[in-house]
Amino acid sequence: MTIVWILAAVMLTAAGVITMGRLLAGPSTLDRLVALDTLVAVTMCAIGTWAAFSLDTTVTYGLTALALITFVGSVSVARFRVPDTDKPRGTRRLP
Amino acid sequence: MNTVLDIVAGVLILGGSTLALTAAIGVVRFPDTLTRMHAATKPQVLGLLLVLAGAAIRLRGNADVGMVILTGLFTLITAPVVANRVGQLAYREQNVRDDLLTRDEMRESEEKGEPGGHGAH
């Protein structure tokens, strides 16, 4: 059973680090938003794995809180953010 | 019985972690916002649900399993809303590569003058 926990921890850590690369690289706000969503999902996976590993259920409330707060955060960013002015290459021309 | 359930939980958690890793790789490797969303949302939700199922099996009999189930429910409910908002914004700001779209139904409906799509807020 130990190998399962080690493998899961390694994969989740790698996923988090890789996602942070995209979070830094951008190029647009929406890409960062998507990357942030993925990062929080990976964090939630890690918290769930920790709860299963340690049989400690105090963190499960944090899971629910994260699920709700992420939703509010993403919707607010999508609604209230300032649009990017410089477009990344390869985008469609304005009609 | 306990050993079997633990093994099932382990397999579920491993599968969920693998999906999270593939989601991360997709977010980094794919070329534009819509494809990144495609990579991020599906394995992300399914992977999270797998991990939560594994955790719920492993924590069986505990009173706090309800919170784990609730988390899965909230994720299922909120993920489509966020995906819809972000996808529509990305399309509207032309953060989409036209050459990667096989079919653009938003533009088709706009040219026909149908309501909905862009105007909907």
Backbone of each chain as ProteinMPNN parsed JSONL, in Angstrom:
{"seq_chain_A": "MTIVWILAAVMLTAAGVITMGRLLAGPSTLDRLVALDTLVAVTMCAIGTWAAFSLDTTVTYGLTALALITFVGSVSVARFRVPDTDKPRGTRRLP", "coords_chain_A": {"N_chain_A": [[0.827, -1.213, 0.0], [2.069, 1.174, 0.591], [3.489, 1.954, -1.66], [1.539, 2.894, -3.33], [0.749, 5.317, -2.14], [3.132, 6.755, -2.308], [3.503, 6.892, -5.1], [1.183, 8.311, -5.851], [1.623, 10.723, -4.505], [3.961, 11.634, -5.767], [3.065, 11.94, -8.426], [1.047, 13.869, -8.122], [2.481, 16.027, -7.096], [4.195, 16.535, -9.259], [2.246, 17.254, -11.149], [1.233, 19.608, -9.996], [3.505, 21.29, -10.063], [4.034, 21.453, -12.818], [1.68, 22.662, -13.703], [1.945, 25.137, -12.484], [3.905, 26.225, -14.061], [2.501, 26.887, -16.438], [0.781, 28.699, -15.305], [2.491, 30.789, -14.733], [3.405, 31.396, -17.3], [1.283, 32.236, -18.912], [-0.38, 32.968, -21.959], [-2.53, 34.803, -21.752], [-5.039, 36.292, -19.56], [-7.116, 34.495, -19.265], [-5.955, 32.032, -19.77], [-4.354, 31.862, -17.526], [-6.326, 31.745, -15.621], [-7.54, 29.28, -16.197], [-5.351, 27.629, -15.684], [-5.065, 28.14, -12.976], [-7.429, 27.078, -11.967], [-6.969, 24.379, -12.549], [-4.782, 23.986, -10.902], [-5.902, 24.304, -8.348], [-7.653, 22.151, -8.399], [-5.834, 20.052, -8.477], [-4.687, 20.455, -5.983], [-6.909, 19.861, -4.396], [-7.201, 17.17, -5.005], [-4.85, 16.291, -3.814], [-5.363, 16.859, -1.133], [-7.511, 15.141, -0.681], [-6.208, 12.719, -1.107], [-4.434, 12.828, 1.021], [-6.245, 12.689, 3.163], [-7.199, 10.099, 2.77], [-4.867, 8.685, 3.147], [-3.988, 9.254, 5.783], [-6.199, 8.764, 7.28], [-7.468, 10.846, 8.485], [-9.97, 13.001, 9.128], [-10.361, 15.698, 9.427], [-9.593, 17.408, 7.421], [-11.457, 17.305, 5.447], [-13.458, 19.199, 5.506], [-12.15, 21.436, 4.657], [-11.809, 20.679, 2.004], [-14.439, 20.884, 0.938], [-14.863, 23.629, 1.319], [-12.865, 24.678, -0.358], [-13.824, 23.803, -2.851], [-16.108, 25.38, -3.155], [-15.161, 28.049, -2.891], [-13.348, 28.259, -5.007], [-15.071, 28.217, -7.178], [-16.526, 30.625, -6.854], [-14.377, 32.422, -7.064], [-13.394, 31.947, -9.719], [-15.616, 32.607, -11.324], [-15.928, 35.29, -10.633], [-13.525, 36.398, -11.562], [-13.811, 35.891, -14.313], [-15.93, 37.529, -14.804], [-15.318, 40.181, -13.956], [-12.795, 40.954, -14.777], [-10.164, 42.855, -16.442], [-10.009, 43.147, -19.937], [-7.41, 41.662, -21.955], [-4.972, 43.546, -23.74], [-2.821, 43.212, -25.567], [-2.701, 40.783, -27.947], [-2.046, 37.265, -28.04], [0.076, 35.553, -30.411], [-1.19, 34.157, -33.509], [-3.892, 34.436, -33.295], [-7.31, 35.116, -34.258], [-8.118, 37.544, -36.777], [-9.66, 40.69, -36.113], [-13.066, 41.141, -37.01]], "CA_chain_A": [[0.0, 0.0, 0.0], [2.932, 2.362, 0.662], [3.902, 2.392, -3.002], [0.428, 3.671, -3.886], [0.807, 6.692, -1.618], [4.31, 7.434, -2.853], [3.238, 7.192, -6.505], [0.176, 9.379, -5.941], [2.24, 11.985, -4.078], [4.891, 12.091, -6.805], [2.324, 12.403, -9.6], [0.334, 15.109, -7.809], [3.474, 17.097, -7.008], [4.606, 16.874, -10.625], [1.14, 17.967, -11.79], [1.188, 20.968, -9.46], [4.651, 22.079, -10.539], [3.853, 21.711, -14.253], [0.605, 23.649, -13.868], [2.46, 26.45, -12.108], [4.602, 26.752, -15.227], [1.521, 27.55, -17.299], [0.251, 29.848, -14.561], [3.436, 31.894, -14.905], [3.664, 31.721, -18.696], [0.139, 32.923, -19.519], [-0.11, 34.398, -22.115], [-3.649, 35.7, -21.448], [-5.606, 36.109, -18.226], [-7.958, 33.303, -19.241], [-5.06, 30.878, -19.615], [-3.951, 31.803, -16.114], [-7.503, 31.306, -14.858], [-7.666, 27.836, -16.407], [-4.254, 26.992, -14.963], [-5.327, 28.248, -11.536], [-8.458, 26.076, -11.684], [-6.32, 23.073, -12.535], [-3.922, 23.907, -9.72], [-6.744, 24.066, -7.176], [-8.153, 20.781, -8.485], [-4.734, 19.171, -8.058], [-4.587, 20.596, -4.526], [-8.003, 19.118, -3.779], [-6.828, 15.754, -5.121], [-3.815, 16.014, -2.818], [-5.987, 16.84, 0.197], [-8.257, 13.88, -0.6], [-5.244, 11.637, -0.93], [-3.927, 12.909, 2.395], [-7.285, 12.17, 4.06], [-7.246, 8.646, 2.631], [-3.621, 8.116, 3.673], [-3.826, 9.395, 7.23], [-7.495, 8.497, 7.915], [-7.744, 12.038, 9.283], [-11.081, 13.599, 8.377], [-10.549, 17.133, 9.67], [-9.314, 18.197, 6.222], [-12.531, 17.203, 4.446], [-14.198, 20.462, 5.471], [-11.368, 22.283, 3.772], [-12.121, 20.284, 0.621], [-15.712, 21.496, 0.518], [-14.666, 25.077, 1.242], [-12.098, 24.958, -1.574], [-14.679, 23.612, -4.025], [-17.021, 26.516, -3.299], [-14.417, 29.3, -3.062], [-12.805, 28.287, -6.365], [-16.155, 28.582, -8.097], [-16.773, 32.068, -6.723], [-13.223, 33.133, -7.604], [-13.308, 31.856, -11.181], [-16.705, 33.364, -11.939], [-15.663, 36.728, -10.457], [-12.468, 36.804, -12.49], [-14.364, 35.901, -15.665], [-16.913, 38.6, -14.94], [-14.853, 41.536, -13.637], [-11.402, 41.222, -15.13], [-9.941, 43.783, -17.545], [-9.553, 42.356, -21.084], [-6.026, 41.865, -22.378], [-4.872, 44.378, -24.93], [-1.955, 42.6, -26.566], [-3.158, 39.425, -28.231], [-1.006, 36.309, -28.393], [0.14, 35.289, -31.849], [-2.021, 33.078, -34.009], [-5.31, 34.645, -33.038], [-8.098, 35.537, -35.408], [-8.206, 38.992, -36.963], [-10.97, 41.244, -35.761], [-13.899, 41.294, -38.201]], "C_chain_A": [[0.86, 1.262, 0.0], [3.279, 2.892, -0.71], [2.802, 3.219, -3.645], [0.513, 5.119, -3.435], [1.981, 7.442, -2.204], [4.061, 7.84, -4.298], [2.26, 8.363, -6.644], [0.802, 10.719, -5.572], [3.161, 12.52, -5.155], [4.126, 12.657, -7.991], [1.624, 13.728, -9.315], [1.307, 16.282, -7.694], [3.92, 17.539, -8.389], [3.508, 17.672, -11.322], [1.083, 19.409, -11.308], [2.301, 21.839, -10.013], [4.464, 22.436, -12.01], [2.79, 22.782, -14.467], [1.08, 25.041, -13.495], [3.26, 27.071, -13.246], [3.66, 27.494, -16.148], [0.959, 28.786, -16.613], [1.176, 31.055, -14.711], [3.508, 32.341, -16.348], [2.505, 32.469, -19.334], [-0.293, 32.265, -20.81], [-1.299, 35.299, -21.754], [-4.189, 35.401, -20.049], [-6.412, 34.822, -18.149], [-7.122, 32.035, -19.107], [-4.644, 30.733, -18.163], [-5.104, 31.317, -15.256], [-7.678, 29.795, -14.97], [-6.585, 27.094, -15.628], [-4.498, 27.023, -13.459], [-6.397, 27.234, -11.115], [-7.855, 24.682, -11.577], [-5.476, 22.904, -11.28], [-4.756, 23.627, -8.47], [-7.295, 22.645, -7.194], [-7.072, 19.785, -8.055], [-4.566, 19.238, -6.537], [-5.689, 19.797, -3.83], [-7.755, 17.62, -3.857], [-5.816, 15.393, -4.034], [-4.416, 15.954, -1.422], [-6.786, 15.548, 0.386], [-7.338, 12.692, -0.383], [-4.682, 11.631, 0.491], [-4.95, 12.346, 3.385], [-7.339, 10.655, 3.988], [-6.016, 7.998, 3.247], [-3.617, 8.103, 5.192], [-5.084, 9.03, 7.995], [-7.889, 9.64, 8.853], [-8.803, 12.848, 8.54], [-11.253, 15.093, 8.636], [-10.35, 17.956, 8.408], [-10.47, 18.168, 5.234], [-13.383, 18.467, 4.393], [-13.481, 21.461, 4.586], [-11.618, 21.969, 2.309], [-13.383, 20.974, 0.13], [-15.562, 23.004, 0.369], [-13.92, 25.447, -0.027], [-12.971, 24.849, -2.812], [-15.575, 24.823, -4.243], [-16.271, 27.81, -3.602], [-13.836, 29.399, -4.468], [-13.859, 28.72, -7.362], [-16.399, 30.084, -8.055], [-15.621, 32.857, -7.348], [-13.187, 33.126, -9.113], [-14.392, 32.686, -11.843], [-16.462, 34.864, -11.79], [-14.584, 37.201, -11.413], [-13.018, 36.898, -13.902], [-15.3, 37.089, -15.858], [-16.278, 39.99, -14.874], [-13.458, 41.862, -14.12], [-11.345, 42.23, -16.282], [-9.431, 42.973, -18.735], [-8.115, 42.669, -21.457], [-5.995, 42.707, -23.638], [-3.98, 43.738, -25.978], [-2.311, 41.132, -26.72], [-1.956, 38.511, -28.445], [-1.035, 36.026, -29.893], [-0.809, 34.152, -32.229], [-3.49, 33.259, -33.726], [-5.997, 35.175, -34.293], [-8.071, 37.061, -35.531], [-9.6, 39.469, -36.593], [-11.8, 41.448, -37.029], [-14.155, 42.757, -38.516]], "O_chain_A": [[0.447, 2.298, -0.521], [3.358, 4.102, -0.923], [3.082, 4.138, -4.415], [0.369, 6.039, -4.24], [1.865, 8.615, -2.56], [4.355, 8.967, -4.694], [2.474, 9.279, -7.438], [0.554, 11.729, -6.23], [3.157, 13.718, -5.438], [4.475, 13.717, -8.512], [1.608, 14.615, -10.168], [1.008, 17.392, -8.135], [4.017, 18.732, -8.676], [3.795, 18.653, -12.007], [0.905, 20.328, -12.107], [2.071, 22.989, -10.387], [4.702, 23.575, -12.411], [2.953, 23.686, -15.286], [0.671, 26.023, -14.115], [3.297, 28.293, -13.388], [3.965, 28.599, -16.596], [0.692, 29.798, -17.261], [0.717, 32.193, -14.805], [3.657, 33.533, -16.616], [2.735, 33.277, -20.234], [-0.564, 31.064, -20.787], [-1.084, 36.477, -21.471], [-3.841, 34.391, -19.438], [-6.411, 34.135, -17.128], [-7.515, 31.086, -18.428], [-4.587, 29.625, -17.63], [-4.908, 30.577, -14.292], [-7.93, 29.113, -13.976], [-6.85, 26.072, -14.995], [-4.185, 26.067, -12.749], [-6.297, 26.613, -10.057], [-8.167, 23.912, -10.669], [-5.45, 21.835, -10.67], [-4.369, 22.813, -7.632], [-7.397, 22.0, -6.151], [-7.352, 18.807, -7.363], [-4.333, 18.221, -5.883], [-5.45, 19.143, -2.815], [-8.05, 16.882, -2.917], [-5.907, 14.335, -3.412], [-4.035, 15.107, -0.614], [-6.753, 14.935, 1.453], [-7.628, 11.788, 0.401], [-4.48, 10.574, 1.087], [-4.595, 11.627, 4.318], [-7.503, 9.988, 5.01], [-6.095, 6.901, 3.801], [-3.292, 7.094, 5.818], [-5.064, 8.984, 9.225], [-8.55, 9.432, 9.87], [-8.55, 13.329, 7.435], [-12.192, 15.7, 8.121], [-10.865, 19.07, 8.308], [-10.469, 18.935, 4.271], [-13.968, 18.777, 3.355], [-14.108, 22.232, 3.859], [-11.638, 22.868, 1.468], [-13.402, 21.571, -0.946], [-16.067, 23.593, -0.587], [-14.282, 26.409, -0.705], [-12.886, 25.681, -3.716], [-15.782, 25.248, -5.379], [-16.687, 28.582, -4.466], [-13.822, 30.477, -5.062], [-13.582, 29.493, -8.278], [-16.47, 30.738, -9.096], [-15.844, 33.831, -8.067], [-12.976, 34.166, -9.736], [-14.127, 33.392, -12.815], [-16.753, 35.632, -12.707], [-14.7, 38.271, -12.009], [-12.737, 37.859, -14.618], [-15.439, 37.593, -16.972], [-16.65, 40.879, -15.64], [-12.98, 42.972, -13.884], [-12.325, 42.436, -16.998], [-8.505, 42.179, -18.571], [-7.654, 43.799, -21.297], [-6.872, 42.601, -24.495], [-4.333, 43.715, -27.157], [-2.237, 40.348, -25.774], [-0.942, 38.953, -28.985], [-2.05, 36.238, -30.556], [-1.176, 33.314, -31.405], [-4.269, 32.322, -33.899], [-5.353, 35.616, -35.245], [-8.01, 37.777, -34.532], [-10.586, 38.746, -36.742], [-11.257, 41.895, -38.04], [-14.841, 43.068, -39.49]]}, "seq_chain_B": "MNTVLDIVAGVLILGGSTLALTAAIGVVRFPDTLTRMHAATKPQVLGLLLVLAGAAIRLRGNADVGMVILTGLFTLITAPVVANRVGQLAYREQNVRDDLLTRDEMRESEEKGEPGGHGAH", "coords_chain_B": {"N_chain_B": [[-12.096, -8.697, 3.355], [-11.739, -6.038, 4.137], [-9.158, -5.616, 3.207], [-9.55, -5.894, 0.462], [-11.231, -3.717, -0.086], [-9.514, -1.63, 0.592], [-7.582, -1.949, -1.361], [-9.076, -1.391, -3.64], [-9.644, 1.308, -3.133], [-7.049, 2.329, -3.251], [-6.426, 1.864, -5.95], [-8.305, 3.529, -7.179], [-7.436, 6.054, -6.259], [-4.892, 6.156, -7.356], [-5.574, 6.162, -10.087], [-6.97, 8.598, -10.229], [-4.896, 10.397, -9.579], [-3.212, 10.002, -11.757], [-4.854, 11.011, -13.801], [-4.975, 13.692, -13.0], [-2.334, 14.395, -13.422], [-2.168, 14.072, -16.234], [-3.933, 16.085, -16.956], [-2.504, 18.35, -16.136], [-0.262, 18.189, -17.824], [-1.548, 18.507, -20.277], [-2.539, 21.126, -19.995], [-0.194, 22.559, -20.098], [0.876, 21.88, -22.607], [-0.956, 22.313, -24.708], [-2.213, 24.38, -27.471], [-4.038, 26.717, -27.47], [-6.53, 28.73, -25.661], [-9.036, 27.419, -25.554], [-8.455, 24.695, -26.124], [-6.81, 24.215, -23.996], [-8.601, 24.47, -21.91], [-10.194, 22.274, -22.489], [-8.341, 20.253, -21.994], [-7.948, 20.74, -19.308], [-10.421, 20.661, -17.849], [-11.899, 18.209, -18.124], [-10.282, 15.804, -17.362], [-9.648, 16.807, -14.945], [-12.051, 17.095, -13.41], [-13.008, 14.439, -13.498], [-10.777, 13.089, -12.478], [-10.637, 14.226, -9.926], [-13.062, 13.327, -8.892], [-12.562, 10.571, -8.883], [-10.448, 10.398, -7.025], [-11.788, 11.354, -4.769], [-13.749, 9.389, -4.497], [-12.118, 7.213, -3.901], [-11.063, 8.126, -1.464], [-13.43, 8.266, 0.036], [-14.124, 5.581, 0.147], [-11.986, 4.593, 1.587], [-12.265, 5.967, 3.967], [-14.462, 4.778, 5.054], [-17.464, 4.419, 6.963], [-16.976, 6.539, 8.584], [-18.156, 9.623, 9.989], [-17.613, 11.918, 8.575], [-17.583, 11.374, 5.91], [-19.658, 12.326, 4.449], [-18.991, 15.007, 3.878], [-17.029, 14.65, 1.96], [-18.478, 13.504, -0.131], [-20.183, 15.619, -0.614], [-18.353, 17.509, -1.565], [-17.67, 16.354, -4.047], [-20.149, 16.592, -5.313], [-20.508, 19.43, -5.407], [-18.366, 20.085, -7.063], [-19.16, 18.848, -9.449], [-21.415, 20.363, -10.002], [-20.508, 23.016, -10.241], [-18.417, 23.076, -12.129], [-19.3, 23.039, -14.937], [-20.444, 25.605, -15.155], [-18.331, 27.448, -14.769], [-16.73, 26.618, -16.92], [-18.354, 27.303, -19.088], [-18.536, 30.138, -18.867], [-15.81, 30.929, -19.098], [-15.135, 29.81, -21.578], [-16.85, 31.164, -23.336], [-15.954, 33.789, -23.001], [-13.298, 33.521, -23.923], [-13.776, 32.913, -26.593], [-15.049, 35.246, -27.415], [-13.073, 37.16, -27.167], [-11.39, 36.427, -29.126], [-9.399, 34.589, -28.507], [-8.956, 32.23, -29.706], [-7.786, 29.776, -31.889], [-8.431, 29.844, -35.227], [-7.753, 27.985, -37.177], [-7.698, 25.638, -35.85], [-10.245, 24.995, -35.252], [-12.805, 22.811, -36.103], [-15.425, 23.23, -36.589], [-17.444, 26.046, -36.373], [-19.857, 26.968, -34.617], [-20.871, 29.147, -33.303], [-20.217, 31.347, -34.923], [-21.592, 30.635, -37.256], [-24.284, 30.763, -36.403], [-24.38, 33.422, -35.804], [-24.032, 34.656, -38.285], [-26.343, 33.925, -39.515], [-28.011, 35.47, -38.123], [-29.234, 34.695, -35.809], [-30.622, 34.828, -32.509], [-28.983, 34.926, -29.237], [-25.954, 33.293, -28.054], [-23.374, 35.39, -28.605], [-24.544, 37.723, -27.461], [-25.678, 36.891, -25.116], [-25.488, 37.028, -21.613]], "CA_chain_B": [[-12.999, -7.654, 2.854], [-11.1, -4.737, 4.339], [-8.018, -5.491, 2.307], [-10.049, -5.676, -0.902], [-11.711, -2.329, -0.191], [-8.349, -0.737, 0.59], [-6.927, -2.023, -2.673], [-9.927, -0.64, -4.567], [-9.416, 2.734, -2.876], [-5.727, 2.664, -3.767], [-6.476, 1.928, -7.412], [-9.039, 4.752, -7.543], [-6.603, 7.233, -6.007], [-3.832, 6.175, -8.37], [-6.163, 6.61, -11.347], [-7.238, 10.034, -10.133], [-3.636, 11.146, -9.646], [-2.75, 9.961, -13.144], [-5.655, 11.959, -14.574], [-4.537, 15.052, -12.649], [-1.057, 14.631, -14.11], [-2.431, 14.301, -17.658], [-4.536, 17.421, -17.087], [-1.437, 19.346, -16.033], [0.538, 18.146, -19.054], [-2.349, 19.099, -21.338], [-2.601, 22.576, -19.808], [1.061, 23.162, -20.533], [1.267, 21.555, -23.972], [-1.91, 22.62, -25.766], [-1.852, 25.669, -28.061], [-4.823, 27.918, -27.193], [-7.28, 28.671, -24.409], [-10.108, 26.423, -25.577], [-7.899, 23.352, -25.994], [-6.316, 24.076, -22.624], [-9.769, 24.181, -21.072], [-10.565, 20.88, -22.749], [-7.406, 19.403, -21.263], [-7.992, 20.963, -17.858], [-11.665, 20.408, -17.122], [-12.41, 16.829, -18.058], [-9.532, 14.94, -16.448], [-9.638, 17.436, -13.619], [-13.26, 16.721, -12.676], [-13.069, 12.987, -13.335], [-9.721, 12.687, -11.566], [-11.018, 14.617, -8.569], [-14.114, 12.42, -8.436], [-11.945, 9.273, -8.586], [-9.728, 10.503, -5.75], [-12.765, 11.487, -3.682], [-14.36, 8.071, -4.298], [-11.147, 6.417, -3.169], [-10.993, 8.603, -0.078], [-14.663, 7.89, 0.717], [-14.06, 4.142, 0.441], [-10.98, 4.371, 2.629], [-12.777, 6.541, 5.225], [-15.813, 4.227, 5.217], [-17.955, 4.326, 8.331], [-16.739, 7.777, 9.308], [-19.259, 10.565, 9.802], [-17.225, 13.02, 7.693], [-17.629, 10.976, 4.499], [-20.648, 13.207, 3.82], [-18.33, 16.189, 3.32], [-16.334, 14.237, 0.73], [-19.508, 13.359, -1.169], [-20.644, 16.985, -0.912], [-17.342, 18.131, -2.413], [-17.86, 15.853, -5.403], [-21.381, 17.19, -5.858], [-20.257, 20.84, -5.722], [-17.499, 20.142, -8.241], [-19.961, 18.513, -10.629], [-22.376, 21.426, -10.3], [-19.892, 24.303, -10.573], [-17.464, 23.014, -13.245], [-19.853, 23.494, -16.217], [-20.688, 27.052, -15.147], [-17.045, 28.116, -15.008], [-16.283, 26.315, -18.28], [-19.171, 28.085, -20.013], [-18.139, 31.547, -18.814], [-14.454, 31.113, -19.618], [-15.137, 29.494, -22.996], [-17.488, 32.239, -24.078], [-15.035, 34.934, -22.977], [-12.162, 33.251, -24.804], [-14.234, 33.04, -27.978], [-15.389, 36.625, -27.73], [-11.851, 37.946, -27.305], [-10.581, 35.835, -30.198], [-8.257, 33.826, -28.021], [-9.157, 30.908, -30.277], [-7.14, 29.653, -33.196], [-9.438, 29.427, -36.203], [-7.342, 26.818, -37.954], [-7.874, 24.43, -35.045], [-11.674, 24.709, -35.097], [-13.374, 22.111, -37.247], [-16.753, 23.767, -36.851], [-17.646, 27.236, -35.552], [-21.314, 27.142, -34.636], [-21.196, 30.506, -32.861], [-20.167, 32.248, -36.084], [-22.684, 30.273, -38.158], [-25.558, 31.284, -35.912], [-24.315, 34.875, -35.888], [-24.234, 35.078, -39.665], [-27.76, 33.761, -39.826], [-28.758, 36.46, -37.364], [-30.023, 34.097, -34.736], [-30.32, 35.389, -31.187], [-28.22, 34.065, -28.343], [-24.527, 33.299, -28.313], [-22.566, 36.506, -28.135], [-25.232, 38.704, -26.643], [-26.095, 36.335, -23.818], [-24.536, 37.385, -20.586]], "C_chain_B": [[-12.343, -6.273, 2.961], [-9.938, -4.534, 3.387], [-8.483, -5.197, 0.89], [-10.491, -4.23, -1.075], [-10.542, -1.344, -0.226], [-7.653, -0.748, -0.76], [-7.737, -1.255, -3.706], [-9.705, 0.861, -4.396], [-8.065, 3.161, -3.427], [-5.73, 2.803, -5.279], [-7.197, 3.2, -7.862], [-8.166, 5.986, -7.372], [-5.469, 7.314, -7.016], [-4.381, 6.658, -9.705], [-6.446, 8.101, -11.343], [-5.976, 10.861, -10.233], [-3.094, 11.147, -11.068], [-3.523, 10.953, -14.002], [-5.258, 13.394, -14.269], [-3.237, 15.382, -13.361], [-1.288, 14.878, -15.594], [-3.068, 15.664, -17.883], [-3.453, 18.486, -17.053], [-0.6, 19.377, -17.304], [-0.232, 18.792, -20.199], [-2.404, 20.609, -21.219], [-1.313, 23.235, -20.305], [1.273, 23.003, -22.037], [0.329, 22.09, -25.041], [-1.804, 24.079, -26.207], [-2.731, 26.861, -27.709], [-5.783, 27.677, -26.022], [-8.333, 27.562, -24.413], [-9.562, 25.008, -25.425], [-7.339, 23.139, -24.59], [-7.461, 23.794, -21.662], [-10.206, 22.74, -21.232], [-9.651, 19.941, -21.972], [-7.629, 19.517, -19.767], [-9.265, 20.408, -17.239], [-11.997, 18.934, -17.017], [-11.6, 15.924, -17.14], [-9.532, 15.49, -15.029], [-10.851, 16.992, -12.808], [-13.294, 15.219, -12.43], [-11.998, 12.51, -12.355], [-10.054, 13.025, -10.122], [-12.084, 13.678, -8.033], [-13.538, 11.047, -8.076], [-11.234, 9.318, -7.236], [-10.708, 10.576, -4.585], [-13.454, 10.147, -3.413], [-13.417, 7.16, -3.524], [-11.069, 6.816, -1.706], [-12.243, 8.178, 0.694], [-14.66, 6.411, 1.061], [-13.112, 3.882, 1.605], [-11.48, 4.896, 3.99], [-14.135, 5.943, 5.59], [-16.186, 4.122, 6.691], [-17.757, 5.584, 9.136], [-17.863, 8.776, 9.016], [-18.922, 11.633, 8.775], [-17.195, 12.629, 6.22], [-18.622, 11.854, 3.744], [-20.011, 14.434, 3.206], [-17.615, 15.85, 2.019], [-17.336, 14.124, -0.414], [-20.012, 14.74, -1.602], [-19.651, 17.711, -1.822], [-17.483, 17.68, -3.858], [-19.072, 16.469, -6.065], [-21.14, 18.634, -6.285], [-19.382, 20.955, -6.963], [-18.299, 19.867, -9.503], [-20.889, 19.658, -11.011], [-21.664, 22.661, -10.841], [-18.986, 24.24, -11.798], [-18.076, 23.462, -14.574], [-20.078, 24.992, -16.27], [-19.4, 27.803, -15.471], [-16.585, 27.874, -16.443], [-17.061, 27.133, -19.297], [-18.713, 29.541, -20.041], [-16.774, 31.755, -19.483], [-14.419, 30.844, -21.118], [-15.738, 30.618, -23.817], [-16.581, 33.477, -24.136], [-13.872, 34.72, -23.941], [-12.578, 33.388, -26.25], [-14.442, 34.505, -28.334], [-14.135, 37.468, -27.917], [-10.893, 37.359, -28.328], [-9.297, 35.21, -29.675], [-8.29, 32.404, -28.557], [-8.463, 30.867, -31.622], [-8.122, 29.069, -34.192], [-9.042, 28.146, -36.92], [-7.497, 25.532, -37.151], [-9.337, 24.094, -34.833], [-12.156, 23.945, -36.319], [-14.753, 22.667, -37.578], [-16.977, 24.919, -35.88], [-19.133, 27.571, -35.542], [-21.712, 28.523, -34.139], [-21.234, 31.45, -34.056], [-21.308, 31.929, -37.045], [-24.003, 30.879, -37.695], [-25.563, 32.811, -35.952], [-24.594, 35.355, -37.306], [-25.68, 34.924, -40.087], [-28.627, 34.73, -39.034], [-29.615, 35.876, -36.27], [-29.665, 34.75, -33.408], [-29.484, 34.417, -30.367], [-26.746, 34.14, -28.676], [-23.865, 34.52, -27.729], [-23.285, 37.431, -27.173], [-25.54, 38.2, -25.248], [-25.041, 36.638, -22.765], [-24.796, 36.599, -19.329]], "O_chain_B": [[-12.379, -5.466, 2.033], [-9.743, -3.453, 2.832], [-7.901, -4.364, 0.196], [-10.173, -3.591, -2.077], [-10.565, -0.359, -0.965], [-7.194, 0.284, -1.249], [-7.176, -0.554, -4.547], [-9.592, 1.597, -5.376], [-7.946, 4.24, -4.009], [-5.128, 3.723, -5.833], [-6.764, 3.868, -8.801], [-8.151, 6.864, -8.234], [-5.119, 8.399, -7.481], [-3.747, 7.465, -10.384], [-6.194, 8.79, -12.331], [-5.963, 11.904, -10.887], [-2.577, 12.16, -11.539], [-2.939, 11.654, -14.829], [-5.207, 14.228, -15.173], [-3.048, 16.498, -13.845], [-0.684, 15.784, -16.169], [-2.783, 16.329, -18.879], [-3.478, 19.423, -17.851], [-0.264, 20.448, -17.808], [0.341, 19.532, -20.999], [-2.324, 21.311, -22.227], [-1.341, 24.332, -20.862], [1.802, 23.911, -22.678], [0.758, 22.306, -26.175], [-1.364, 24.929, -25.433], [-2.202, 27.971, -27.651], [-5.845, 26.58, -25.467], [-8.508, 26.855, -23.421], [-10.13, 24.202, -24.688], [-7.384, 22.031, -24.056], [-7.331, 23.0, -20.731], [-10.543, 22.063, -20.26], [-10.105, 18.967, -21.372], [-7.518, 18.533, -19.036], [-9.202, 19.746, -16.203], [-12.342, 18.452, -15.938], [-12.164, 15.326, -16.223], [-9.432, 14.748, -14.051], [-10.713, 16.564, -11.662], [-13.568, 14.767, -11.318], [-12.253, 11.649, -11.513], [-9.798, 12.238, -9.21], [-12.036, 13.274, -6.871], [-13.958, 10.428, -7.098], [-11.382, 8.417, -6.41], [-10.5, 9.949, -3.546], [-13.716, 9.798, -2.262], [-13.831, 6.433, -2.621], [-11.016, 5.964, -0.819], [-12.153, 7.78, 1.856], [-15.129, 6.017, 2.129], [-13.389, 3.069, 2.487], [-11.152, 4.332, 5.034], [-14.883, 6.545, 6.361], [-15.363, 3.788, 7.543], [-18.29, 5.711, 10.238], [-18.445, 8.77, 7.931], [-19.823, 12.204, 8.161], [-16.828, 13.44, 5.37], [-18.459, 12.1, 2.549], [-20.426, 14.874, 2.134], [-17.593, 16.653, 1.087], [-17.08, 14.588, -1.526], [-20.235, 14.996, -2.785], [-20.049, 18.436, -2.733], [-17.427, 18.491, -4.783], [-19.031, 16.827, -7.242], [-21.516, 19.027, -7.39], [-19.616, 21.811, -7.817], [-18.145, 20.561, -10.508], [-21.127, 19.903, -12.193], [-22.143, 23.289, -11.786], [-18.796, 25.263, -12.456], [-17.423, 24.213, -15.298], [-19.919, 25.597, -17.33], [-19.38, 28.68, -16.335], [-16.109, 28.792, -17.111], [-16.483, 27.611, -20.273], [-18.525, 30.113, -21.114], [-16.608, 32.641, -20.321], [-13.75, 31.565, -21.858], [-15.207, 30.984, -24.866], [-16.458, 34.125, -25.176], [-13.502, 35.626, -24.688], [-11.822, 33.922, -27.062], [-14.061, 34.952, -29.416], [-14.126, 38.391, -28.731], [-9.726, 37.746, -28.392], [-8.246, 35.289, -30.311], [-7.731, 31.487, -27.955], [-8.544, 31.816, -32.403], [-8.591, 27.943, -34.03], [-9.895, 27.317, -37.235], [-7.434, 24.442, -37.72], [-9.656, 23.033, -34.297], [-11.941, 24.383, -37.449], [-15.2, 22.583, -38.722], [-16.724, 24.775, -34.684], [-19.607, 28.36, -36.359], [-22.774, 29.027, -34.505], [-22.156, 32.253, -34.195], [-21.928, 32.841, -37.593], [-24.751, 31.44, -38.495], [-26.616, 33.428, -36.113], [-25.303, 36.341, -37.507], [-26.186, 35.688, -40.909], [-29.837, 34.803, -39.248], [-30.603, 36.478, -35.849], [-28.527, 35.176, -33.209], [-29.299, 33.257, -30.736], [-26.333, 34.962, -29.494], [-23.795, 34.679, -26.511], [-22.706, 37.875, -26.182], [-25.652, 38.985, -24.307], [-23.842, 36.514, -23.016], [-24.085, 36.765, -18.338]]}, "name": "protein", "num_of_chains": 2, "seq": "MTIVWILAAVMLTAAGVITMGRLLAGPSTLDRLVALDTLVAVTMCAIGTWAAFSLDTTVTYGLTALALITFVGSVSVARFRVPDTDKPRGTRRLPMNTVLDIVAGVLILGGSTLALTAAIGVVRFPDTLTRMHAATKPQVLGLLLVLAGAAIRLRGNADVGMVILTGLFTLITAPVVANRVGQLAYREQNVRDDLLTRDEMRESEEKGEPGGHGAH"}
